Structures are given as C-alpha cells and as structure tokens.
Amino acid sequence: MNSEIRLCVDLKVTLNKYVSVDQYPLPKKENLFQNIHECNAFCRINLANAYLQLEVHERNIRYCGAYQDDILIGGTDYNSCKSVLYAVLSRHNDYNIKINIQKSELFVKLLEMLCYVLSTDGLSPCESKIEKLINTKSPQNVTQLKSYLGMLDYYHTFIKMTPDVIEQLHNLLRNCVSWEWTDECEKAFFMSNSVISEKSLLVSFDPRNPIILTCESSNYGIGAVLSQLHNGIEKPVAFQSAMLNNAQIYYSQLHREALNIIYGVTKFHNYLVRNKFTIVTDHELL
C-alpha cells in the first residue's frame, strides 16, 4: 500500500439511485485460479484507480483472469508468461488504461491473491490468515461464533472436515437454542482448529487426468472430495461439506447417501460437466 490520500464517499442514498448499473458478476475464485493451472510463473497487474475487465485474445484467456482491479496472469515458463503479459499490456495501451506498478508483481514463483497462495505446486491457504484463525479465542457470544464460522467457511475447500465436528457449534446459531458454551462446544472448537491447522495443498484441476468424486455422509451432514490421479497418486482438488437440515436428518441412510452424491455433483459441476468421472461411496446398495 502506498501513502497517498484517497477520497472515500458513501453514495448509497445520494448518487447511486440515479446511476444505471452495469451488472457484472464477479468470477468465482476457483474458476479464476483454474485458468492458470500448470503455470510456473505468475504476474499480477493492479489497475490504477479503476475496476475494469478487459478482453484479450482467445488464445491468451487460458492463462489470464481478472478480479475487480487485479488481473492474474500465468505461464508454463517465463517466456509464455511474458507473451501473455505483453498481450494484456498491449490492450491496456490501446485503451489508455493505467496500472499501479507499486501493487503489481511480475514473474514470481509464488503469488498471494484473495487470501490464497498460488505456487508451482498448486493452491494453498494464506498462512497468516490460517494462523489468525488458529489463534482465535473461544467465542463468547453468537456474533463472535458467526465470525469464526465465516472465516472457517472461507477456506472450506481446503478442509476435509465432517459436519459432525462442528455440529455443536452450528447448533448454537439456532433461534430456539440459548447461548451456552459447553465442554462439547469447546471440544468441537478445538477439533475444528486442529483440522484447519493441517497443511493443505490443492492441486490444480486438469481435465486430462482421471477424476474421482468421493462422497461420505453422517448423521448430521454430507461431504464430498474432488480428487485426481497424478502419476498414479490420488491428490485433492477441493473439499465441500454441508449440514443436514431438520428434515434431511431423518432421511434413511440410502437417501442420505443419494443426497450426498447429488450435492457433490452439484457443487463440483464446473469441473465435472463434459468430463468422465468416477463416484466413490461406501454404501453397498449404491
């Protein structure tokens, strides 16, 4: 961050109601990072005082992604990364777009973006954020618990955590339950911290490698793991889990397992669509 002074205004009740908004949904983080799989060199271009999305040639889209005022660029090596970078900068020059060189990074092997760390090995959570999460003290009220669970959920793709672990914590968020931090809650809090403290590295998704979707359910929740075989070794791409609602808890085991498969396919449909994949479940009838 530089030391320049910036003007900040709140236009919600003044100018905004007269503005015709150009709706542009932000890209999903997983889709953004997927564009640069197999990359060994990274660049991040920060746009100066602007939130713009710029189109580049189709052959360069694979190694380029934009999020708000940051443009992420990757390449399998230095030369390919430089080629994409030059194409992007050329578009900037054509439309007189200025960049903030102080907040840009060029040709690095490791890049931190959106509280994630991109490297030649894959995607991992930012260590400083994980350390802050681990050092969080036990919540004293519902607001603090929501804040903790929110931070935990942000890194859910890295956490192989069964919903049973945090069922006690989610139970405290129900309107019909009064706040009481019990020994069971403290145990669940400790276990969730233990899981998030484990070093997790997600490999980049490659549609050329065999795809495996593993689904597991429990009495309180469902979970799915998307993984791929790399040189004969199964490696995780992403994790997902969810709590069962009051009706789903009473499903039979067969219906819970079927629900779990639907959940896994739905959550990872961006990876599975148009690709062959194997579903793994421990339920014999399925």
DOBAFI-369866 format. One line per 2 residues: number of its first residue (from 1); for each residue x, z, y of N, C-alpha, C. Coordinates in steps of 0.1 Angstrom, whole numbers, plus 5000, padded with zeros to 4 digits. Atoms other than C-alpha are relative to their C-alpha. Example, Ala and Ser with C-alpha at 12.3 -4.5 7.8 and 13.67 -1.06 7.14 Angstrom:
<atoms>
1> 5009/5000/4988/5123/5078/4955/5009/5000/5012 | 4991/5000/4989/5137/5071/4989/4992/5008/5011
</atoms>
This chain:
<atoms>
1> 5008/5000/4988/5000/5000/5000/5009/5000/5012 | 4992/5000/4987/5013/4992/5035/4994/5010/5009
3> 5005/4989/4991/5008/5014/5065/4992/4994/5012 | 5008/5006/4989/4987/4990/5086/4987/5007/5001
5> 5013/4994/4998/4955/5003/5101/4989/4989/4998 | 5011/5009/5003/4923/4987/5088/4987/5005/5005
7> 5013/4996/4995/4888/4987/5103/4990/5001/4988 | 5010/4997/5010/4862/5002/5080/4986/5002/5006
9> 5013/4999/4995/4825/4998/5087/4990/5001/4989 | 5011/4999/5009/4792/5006/5069/4989/4992/5005
11> 5010/5009/4995/4768/4977/5074/4987/5000/4992 | 5012/5000/5009/4741/4987/5049/4987/4999/5007
13> 5012/5000/4993/4715/4994/5075/4999/4992/5013 | 4999/5008/4988/4726/4970/5102/5001/4985/4996
15> 4998/5014/5002/4741/4936/5094/4996/4995/4986 | 5002/5005/5014/4736/4934/5056/4986/4994/4998
17> 5014/5005/5002/4698/4929/5058/4998/4986/5006 | 5002/5013/4994/4703/4897/5078/5010/4990/4994
19> 4990/5008/5007/4730/4883/5055/4994/4994/4988 | 5004/5007/5012/4722/4857/5029/5012/5001/4990
21> 4990/4996/5009/4742/4870/4999/5002/4989/4990 | 4997/5010/5010/4760/4845/4977/5004/5008/4987
23> 4998/4992/5011/4756/4862/4943/5011/4994/4991 | 4989/5004/5009/4788/4860/4922/5004/5012/4992
25> 4997/4989/5009/4791/4884/4892/5014/5001/4998 | 4986/4997/5003/4824/4900/4886/5003/4996/4985
27> 4997/5003/5014/4841/4887/4854/5002/5013/4992 | 4997/4989/5008/4843/4911/4825/5015/5002/4998
29> 4985/4998/5001/4877/4927/4821/5006/4994/4988 | 4995/5005/5013/4880/4917/4785/5001/4984/5001
31> 4999/5015/4998/4873/4880/4795/5012/4997/5009 | 4989/5003/4991/4898/4882/4823/5014/5001/4992
33> 4987/4999/5007/4926/4895/4800/5001/4990/4989 | 5000/5010/5011/4916/4871/4772/5006/4987/5005
35> 4994/5013/4995/4927/4842/4794/5015/4999/4999 | 4985/5000/5000/4963/4853/4792/5006/5005/4987
37> 4994/4995/5012/4968/4861/4756/5012/4991/4996 | 4988/5007/5004/5001/4850/4741/5010/4999/5012
39> 4991/5001/4989/5017/4854/4775/5012/5010/5000 | 4988/4992/5000/5052/4868/4780/5005/5002/5014
41> 4997/4998/4986/5054/4866/4818/4987/5000/5008 | 5013/4998/4992/5028/4877/4844/5003/5000/5015
43> 5000/5000/4985/5021/4873/4881/4986/5005/5004 | 5013/4996/4993/4995/4889/4903/5001/4997/5014
45> 5001/5004/4986/4986/4873/4936/4989/5008/5007 | 5010/4993/4992/4968/4895/4961/4997/4992/5013
47> 5005/5007/4988/4947/4877/4987/5000/5009/5012 | 5000/4992/4987/4952/4889/5023/4987/5000/5006
49> 5013/4998/4992/4920/4903/5038/4989/4991/4995 | 5010/5009/5004/4898/4882/5016/4996/5003/4985
51> 5005/4999/5014/4876/4884/4984/4995/4986/4996 | 5003/5014/5003/4877/4848/4972/5003/4996/4986
53> 4998/5006/5013/4875/4829/4940/5003/4986/5002 | 4996/5014/4998/4894/4796/4938/5001/4993/4986
55> 5000/5007/5012/4890/4770/4912/5014/4993/4999 | 4987/5008/5003/4922/4754/4896/4997/4990/4990
57> 5002/5011/5010/4927/4725/4873/4997/5006/4986 | 5005/4994/5012/4911/4730/4839/5012/5004/4991
59> 4989/4997/5009/4945/4729/4821/5007/5013/5003 | 4994/4988/4996/4955/4760/4841/4991/5012/4999
61> 5009/4989/5000/4924/4781/4837/5003/5009/4989 | 4997/4992/5012/4935/4793/4803/5010/5012/5004
63> 4990/4989/4997/4964/4813/4819/4998/5005/5014 | 5003/4996/4987/4946/4822/4851/4987/5007/5000
65> 5013/4993/4999/4919/4847/4860/5000/5007/5014 | 5002/4994/4987/4905/4862/4893/4990/5011/4999
67> 5009/4988/4999/4890/4896/4900/5001/5005/5014 | 5001/4996/4986/4879/4904/4936/5011/4993/5007
69> 4990/5007/4992/4910/4898/4957/5014/4999/4993 | 4988/5001/5008/4935/4897/4928/4999/4988/4991
71> 4999/5011/5009/4945/4866/4909/5011/5002/4989 | 4991/4996/5011/4961/4872/4875/5005/4987/4993
73> 4994/5012/5006/4985/4845/4861/5009/5004/4989 | 4991/4997/5012/5003/4844/4828/5006/4987/4995
75> 4994/5011/5006/5026/4821/4809/5007/5004/4987 | 4993/4997/5013/5041/4819/4774/5015/5003/5003
77> 4986/4998/4996/5075/4818/4792/5001/4999/5015 | 4998/5000/4985/5090/4818/4827/4995/4986/5005
79> 5003/5013/4995/5086/4780/4831/4985/4997/5000 | 5014/5002/5000/5050/4779/4820/4992/5008/5010
81> 5006/4991/4990/5041/4809/4842/5002/4994/5014 | 4997/5006/4987/5058/4792/4871/4992/4988/5003
83> 5008/5012/4999/5039/4760/4865/4985/5003/5005 | 5014/4996/4996/5005/4778/4867/5000/5006/5014
85> 4999/4994/4987/5017/4798/4897/5000/4990/5011 | 4999/5010/4990/5026/4767/4916/4987/4993/5002
87> 5013/5007/4999/4992/4751/4908/4991/5009/5008 | 5009/4991/4992/4974/4782/4922/5004/5001/5014
89> 4995/5000/4986/4996/4784/4953/4997/4987/5007 | 5003/5013/4994/4990/4747/4959/4986/5000/5005
91> 5014/4999/4996/4953/4754/4960/4998/5009/5012 | 5000/4992/4988/4959/4782/4984/5004/4993/5012
93> 4995/5008/4989/4979/4759/5006/4990/4990/5005 | 5010/5010/4996/4952/4732/5006/4989/5006/5008
95> 5011/4993/4993/4926/4757/5018/5004/5010/5010 | 4994/4991/4990/4949/4777/5041/4997/5014/4997
97> 5003/4986/5004/4944/4809/5021/5014/5007/5000 | 4988/4992/4999/4969/4836/5029/5001/5011/4989
99> 4999/4990/5011/4983/4860/5003/5008/5012/5006 | 4993/4988/4996/4996/4896/5007/5012/5001/4991
101> 4989/5000/5009/5031/4893/4993/5005/5014/4997 | 4996/4986/5002/5037/4931/4996/4993/5006/4988
103> 5008/4995/5011/5010/4937/4970/4999/4991/4988 | 4999/5010/5011/5018/4907/4948/5012/5003/4991
105> 4989/4998/5010/5040/4908/4917/5003/4987/4993 | 4996/5013/5006/5059/4878/4903/5009/5001/4988
107> 4992/5001/5012/5073/4871/4868/5005/5013/4995 | 4997/4987/5006/5071/4905/4854/4996/5001/4985
109> 5003/4998/5014/5070/4916/4817/4989/5010/4998 | 5010/4989/5001/5047/4945/4823/4992/5001/5013
111> 5008/5000/4988/5018/4945/4848/4988/5009/4999 | 5012/4991/5000/4993/4972/4857/4989/4994/5009
113> 5011/5006/4993/4959/4960/4867/4987/5006/4995 | 5013/4994/5003/4924/4976/4868/5002/5012/4990
115> 4997/4988/5008/4939/5008/4853/5004/4997/4985 | 4995/5004/5013/4952/4988/4823/5015/4995/5002
117> 4986/5005/5000/4988/4978/4814/5001/4988/4991 | 4998/5012/5008/4994/4942/4803/5015/4999/4997
119> 4986/5002/5004/5026/4935/4784/5001/4989/4990 | 4998/5010/5011/5041/4911/4759/4994/5004/4987
121> 5005/4994/5013/5029/4934/4731/4984/5000/5000 | 5015/4999/5000/4992/4935/4742/4995/5008/5012
123> 5007/4992/4990/4969/4957/4763/5000/5014/4997 | 5000/4986/5002/4972/4994/4767/4994/5007/5013
125> 5005/4993/4988/4956/5021/4790/5012/5005/5009 | 4990/4995/4991/4974/5032/4821/5004/5015/4997
127> 4996/4987/5005/4995/5063/4811/4996/5011/5011 | 5003/4990/4989/4989/5081/4845/4986/5004/4999
129> 5014/4997/5000/4952/5078/4841/4996/5008/4987 | 5002/4993/5012/4953/5090/4805/5005/5014/5001
131> 4994/4987/4998/4975/5119/4815/4990/5009/5008 | 5009/4993/4991/4950/5129/4842/4987/5004/4992
133> 5011/4997/5009/4922/5127/4816/5002/5011/4991 | 4996/4990/5010/4940/5148/4791/5001/5014/5007
135> 4998/4987/4993/4948/5175/4817/4988/5005/5007 | 5012/4996/4995/4912/5177/4828/4996/5014/4994
137> 5005/4987/5005/4899/5213/4826/4986/4999/4994 | 5013/5000/5006/4868/5221/4806/4989/5000/5011
139> 5010/5001/4989/4837/5211/4827/4992/5013/5001 | 5008/4988/4997/4818/5239/4844/4986/4997/5003
141> 5014/5003/4997/4786/5220/4851/4997/4986/4996 | 5004/5013/5004/4767/5188/4844/5007/4989/5007
143> 4993/5010/4991/4783/5169/4873/5014/4998/4995 | 4986/5001/5005/4818/5176/4860/5000/4994/4986
145> 5001/5006/5014/4808/5167/4824/4997/4985/5001 | 5002/5014/4998/4794/5134/4836/5012/4992/5005
147> 4988/5007/4995/4826/5126/4855/5010/4999/4988 | 4990/5001/5011/4847/5134/4824/4995/4989/4990
149> 5005/5010/5010/4825/5113/4800/5001/4986/5006 | 4998/5013/4993/4826/5085/4826/5014/4994/4999
151> 4986/5004/5001/4864/5084/4826/5003/4997/4985 | 4998/5002/5014/4863/5086/4788/4994/4987/4996
153> 5007/5012/5003/4839/5057/4786/5007/4988/5005 | 4993/5011/4994/4861/5035/4808/5010/4995/4990
155> 4990/5004/5009/4887/5034/4781/4995/5000/4985 | 5006/4999/5013/4862/5033/4752/5006/4989/4990
157> 4995/5011/5009/4877/5000/4739/5013/5004/4993 | 4988/4996/5006/4909/5019/4731/4998/5012/4990
159> 5002/4988/5007/4893/5049/4714/4992/4998/4988 | 5008/5000/5012/4883/5050/4678/4994/5014/4998
161> 5006/4987/5000/4860/5079/4682/4986/4999/4995 | 5014/5000/5005/4829/5086/4661/4992/5008/5010
163> 5009/4993/4990/4799/5097/4683/4998/5014/4996 | 5002/4986/5004/4798/5129/4662/5009/5009/5008
165> 4990/4992/4993/4829/5141/4681/4994/5005/5013 | 5005/4996/4986/4811/5141/4715/4985/5002/5000
167> 5015/4998/5000/4775/5146/4704/4997/5013/5007 | 5003/4987/4994/4777/5182/4715/5001/4999/5016
169> 4999/5002/4986/4788/5170/4750/4988/4992/5006 | 5012/5008/4995/4761/5144/4754/4987/5008/4999
171> 5012/4992/5002/4735/5169/4742/4998/5008/5013 | 5002/4992/4988/4742/5189/4774/4994/4992/5012
173> 5005/5008/4990/4731/5160/4795/4985/4998/5000 | 5014/5002/5002/4696/5160/4782/4992/5010/5010
175> 5008/4993/4990/4669/5172/4807/4994/5013/4994 | 5007/4989/5006/4654/5196/4782/5010/5011/4995
177> 4990/4990/5005/4687/5214/4775/5007/5007/5012 | 4994/4992/4989/4700/5242/4798/5015/5000/4997
179> 4986/5001/5001/4737/5243/4805/5006/5013/4994 | 4993/4989/5007/4757/5265/4781/5012/4994/4993
181> 4988/5005/5006/4793/5257/4773/5004/5009/4988 | 4998/4993/5012/4796/5269/4737/5014/4997/4994
183> 4988/5002/5007/4825/5271/4713/5000/4986/4994 | 5001/5013/5006/4812/5239/4697/5003/4989/5011
185> 4998/5009/4989/4813/5222/4731/5015/4999/5003 | 4986/5000/4997/4849/5233/4737/5008/4993/4989
187> 4993/5006/5011/4859/5221/4702/4998/4984/5002 | 5002/5014/4998/4843/5187/4710/5008/4994/5011
189> 4992/5004/4989/4861/5185/4743/5014/4999/4996 | 4986/5000/5004/4894/5194/4727/5003/4987/4991
191> 4998/5012/5010/4889/5167/4699/5000/4987/5008 | 5000/5013/4992/4880/5140/4725/5013/4998/5007
193> 4987/5001/4993/4912/5148/4744/5011/4996/4990 | 4990/5003/5010/4932/5146/4712/4999/4986/4996
195> 5001/5014/5003/4918/5112/4704/5005/4991/5011 | 4996/5009/4989/4924/5097/4738/5015/5001/5003
197> 4985/4998/4998/4960/5111/4738/5008/4992/4991 | 4993/5009/5009/4969/5089/4709/5003/4987/5006
199> 4996/5013/4995/4989/5059/4718/4993/4988/4994 | 5008/5011/5004/4967/5029/4716/5004/4987/5006
201> 4996/5013/4996/4977/4993/4718/4991/4990/4994 | 5009/5010/5005/4952/4965/4715/5007/4986/5001
203> 4994/5013/5000/4964/4931/4705/4991/4990/5007 | 5008/5010/4994/4952/4900/4724/4992/4992/4989
205> 5008/5008/5009/4924/4881/4707/5005/4986/4999 | 4995/5013/5003/4935/4849/4691/4990/4994/4990
207> 5009/5006/5009/4907/4827/4676/5006/4993/4988 | 4993/5007/5012/4932/4811/4652/5002/5010/4989
209> 4997/4990/5011/4937/4844/4633/4987/5005/4994 | 5012/4994/5006/4912/4859/4608/4994/5011/5008
211> 5007/4990/4992/4886/4880/4625/4992/5010/4990 | 5006/4990/5008/4873/4913/4610/4991/5009/5009
213> 5009/4991/4993/4843/4933/4622/4997/5012/4991 | 5003/4989/5008/4842/4968/4607/4990/5009/5007
215> 5011/4992/4994/4810/4988/4612/4999/5013/4992 | 5002/4987/5006/4806/5026/4605/4989/5007/5008
217> 5010/4992/4993/4776/5048/4612/5001/5014/4995 | 5000/4986/5004/4770/5085/4611/4986/5005/5003
219> 5013/4994/4997/4741/5109/4616/4996/4999/5015 | 5002/4999/4986/4745/5108/4654/5003/4987/5008
221> 4996/5012/4992/4760/5074/4663/5004/4989/4991 | 4995/5012/5006/4773/5040/4654/5013/4995/5007
223> 4987/5004/4994/4807/5024/4659/5004/4987/4993 | 4995/5013/5005/4824/4990/4654/5014/4998/5005
225> 4986/5003/4996/4860/4979/4654/5002/4985/4997 | 4997/5014/5001/4870/4943/4661/5016/4999/4998
227> 4986/5001/5003/4904/4935/4645/5003/4986/4995 | 4995/5013/5005/4925/4905/4634/5012/5002/4992
229> 4988/5000/5008/4952/4898/4609/5011/4992/5007 | 4988/5006/4994/4986/4892/4625/5011/5001/4990
231> 4989/5000/5010/5012/4881/4599/4996/5009/4988 | 5005/4992/5011/4990/4898/4572/4997/5015/5003
233> 5002/4986/4997/4987/4931/4591/4988/5000/5009 | 5012/4998/4992/4953/4942/4605/5003/5008/5012
235> 4998/4993/4987/4955/4951/4642/4988/5000/5008 | 5013/4999/4992/4927/4963/4665/5001/4992/5013
237> 5002/5007/4988/4914/4942/4693/4992/5008/5010 | 5009/4991/4992/4887/4966/4706/4992/5009/4991
239> 5009/4990/5006/4866/4996/4697/4987/5001/5008 | 5012/4997/4993/4830/5003/4705/4992/5010/4992
241> 5009/4990/5006/4806/5032/4698/4989/5003/5009 | 5012/4996/4992/4772/5045/4709/4993/5011/4992
243> 5008/4989/5005/4750/5075/4704/4986/4994/4996 | 5014/5003/5004/4717/5071/4685/4990/5007/5008
245> 5010/4993/4992/4686/5078/4704/4991/5008/4991 | 5008/4991/5008/4659/5102/4693/4992/4993/4989
247> 5007/5008/5010/4641/5075/4673/5009/4995/4989 | 4991/5005/5009/4671/5060/4657/5007/5010/4991
249> 4994/4990/5008/4684/5093/4644/4992/5002/4987 | 5008/4998/5012/4655/5093/4619/5000/4987/4991
251> 5000/5012/5008/4663/5058/4606/5006/5004/4986 | 4994/4998/5013/4672/5056/4569/5015/4995/5001
253> 4986/5004/5000/4709/5051/4560/5001/4985/5000 | 4999/5015/5001/4702/5014/4552/4997/4994/5013
255> 5004/5005/4987/4685/5008/4585/5011/5003/5011 | 4990/4996/4991/4712/5027/4604/5012/4990/4999
257> 4989/5009/5002/4739/5005/4588/4997/4986/5005 | 5004/5014/4995/4719/4973/4596/5001/5000/5015
259> 5000/4999/4986/4715/4985/4632/5015/5000/5005 | 4986/4999/4997/4753/4992/4633/5006/4986/5000
261> 4995/5013/5001/4760/4956/4623/4995/4992/5012 | 5006/5007/4988/4736/4942/4650/5008/5004/5012
263> 4993/4994/4988/4753/4965/4675/5014/4994/5001 | 4986/5005/4999/4788/4953/4666/5000/4985/5003
265> 5001/5015/4997/4779/4916/4666/4996/4998/5015 | 5005/5002/4986/4761/4920/4700/5011/5004/5010
267> 4989/4995/4991/4790/4940/4716/5012/4990/5000 | 4988/5009/5001/4817/4915/4704/4996/4985/4999
269> 5005/5014/5001/4796/4883/4707/5009/4990/5007 | 4991/5009/4993/4821/4868/4732/5011/4996/4991
271> 4989/5004/5009/4847/4869/4705/4996/4993/4988 | 5004/5005/5013/4826/4861/4675/4993/4986/5001
273> 5008/5012/4999/4805/4832/4688/5009/4988/4997 | 4994/5013/5005/4815/4798/4672/5013/5003/4992
275> 4989/4996/5009/4841/4817/4650/4995/5006/4987 | 5003/4994/5013/4840/4826/4614/5006/5014/5000
277> 4995/4986/5001/4844/4864/4608/4995/5007/4988 | 5003/4992/5011/4842/4890/4581/4994/5013/5004
279> 5006/4987/4997/4819/4920/4583/5003/5010/4989 | 4996/4989/5010/4831/4952/4566/4991/5012/5002
281> 5009/4988/5000/4807/4980/4558/5002/5008/4987 | 4999/4992/5012/4809/5009/4533/4987/5002/4993
283> 5013/4998/5007/4772/5007/4524/4998/4989/4989 | 5000/5009/5011/4769/4992/4490/4988/4990/5000
285> 5011/5009/4999/4734/4977/4495/5001/4989/5009 | 4998/5010/4991/4746/4957/4524/5012/4991/4996
</atoms>
